[in-house]
């Protein structure tokens, strides 16, 4: 007894469509796999830490950060210490003591402020 399969034209289209869909799905999965592997390699490369060559001291880092913040506030206020203290949310006396402790030069901000005053007067 032999069985014979008869394909009708619409069945060819369905078979072709299923094959095309499978190829597209395989391509997408392959691309997704490559992207995932690339991302994994990048993450692994970031997690490799180099040995610490020098110690990081919290006090020194906080001091460096404070100096940067004070310089930024003085720059934004064009050397006006009262405004800089308001920007930083500290009392003027606190700002003054930190400027003295960290020996932050005020000359550049004073020159900037004088130039601004002259420009505004003109």
C-alpha positions in Angstrom: 0.0 0.0 0.0 1.5 3.3 -1.0 0.5 6.6 0.3 0.7 9.6 -2.0 0.6 13.2 -0.9 -0.9 15.7 -3.2 0.1 19.4 -2.8 -2.2 22.0 -3.8 -0.9 25.5 -4.8 -2.0 27.2 -1.6 -0.1 24.6 0.4 3.1 25.5 -1.4 2.6 29.1 -0.3 2.0 28.2 3.3 5.1 25.9 3.3 7.1 28.7 1.7 5.8 31.3 4.2 6.6 29.0 7.1 10.1 28.4 5.8 10.7 32.2 5.3 9.3 32.9 8.8 11.7 30.3 10.3 14.7 31.8 8.4 13.8 35.3 9.6 13.3 34.0 13.2 16.7 32.1 13.0 18.4 35.3 11.8 16.9 37.4 14.6 17.8 34.9 17.2 21.4 34.6 15.9 21.7 38.4 15.9 20.3 38.6 19.4 22.7 35.9 20.6 25.6 37.9 19.1 24.5 41.1 20.7 24.1 39.3 24.1 27.5 37.7 23.9 29.1 41.1 22.9 27.4 42.8 25.8 28.5 40.1 28.2 32.1 40.4 27.1 32.0 44.2 27.5 30.5 43.8 31.0 33.1 41.3 32.0 35.9 43.6 30.7 34.5 46.4 32.9 34.5 44.2 36.0 38.2 43.4 35.8 39.7 45.8 38.2 43.3 46.8 38.2 45.2 46.6 41.4 45.1 49.7 43.5 48.4 51.5 43.0 47.8 54.0 45.8 45.5 54.4 48.7 42.3 56.4 48.4 41.7 58.3 51.6 38.2 59.5 52.3 39.3 62.7 54.0 41.5 63.7 51.0 38.7 62.9 48.5 36.1 64.9 50.5 38.5 67.8 50.8 39.2 67.8 47.0 35.4 67.6 46.4 34.7 70.5 48.8 37.4 72.6 47.0 35.8 71.9 43.7 32.3 72.9 45.0 33.6 76.1 46.5 35.4 77.1 43.4 32.3 76.4 41.3 30.1 78.4 43.6 32.6 81.3 43.6 32.8 81.2 39.8 29.0 81.2 39.5 28.7 84.1 41.9 31.6 86.0 40.3 33.6 86.0 43.5 30.7 87.2 45.7 31.2 85.1 48.8 27.7 85.8 50.3 26.1 84.5 47.1 28.5 81.5 47.0 27.6 80.6 50.6 23.9 80.8 49.6 24.5 78.5 46.6 26.3 76.0 48.8 23.7 76.3 51.6 26.3 77.2 54.2 26.9 80.2 56.5 29.2 82.8 55.2 31.6 82.2 58.2 31.7 78.5 57.3 32.6 79.3 53.7 35.2 81.9 54.8 36.9 79.4 57.1 37.0 76.7 54.4 38.5 79.2 51.9 41.2 80.0 54.4 41.8 76.4 55.4 42.1 75.2 51.8 44.0 78.3 50.8 41.6 79.0 47.8 42.9 82.1 45.9 40.2 84.7 45.5 42.2 86.9 43.1 40.8 85.4 39.9 37.2 85.8 41.1 37.8 89.4 42.1 39.2 90.2 38.7 36.2 88.5 37.0 33.8 90.5 39.2 35.6 93.8 38.4 35.4 93.1 34.7 31.7 92.4 35.0 31.1 95.6 37.0 32.9 97.7 34.4 30.9 96.0 31.6 27.7 96.7 33.3 28.6 100.3 34.0 29.4 101.0 30.3 
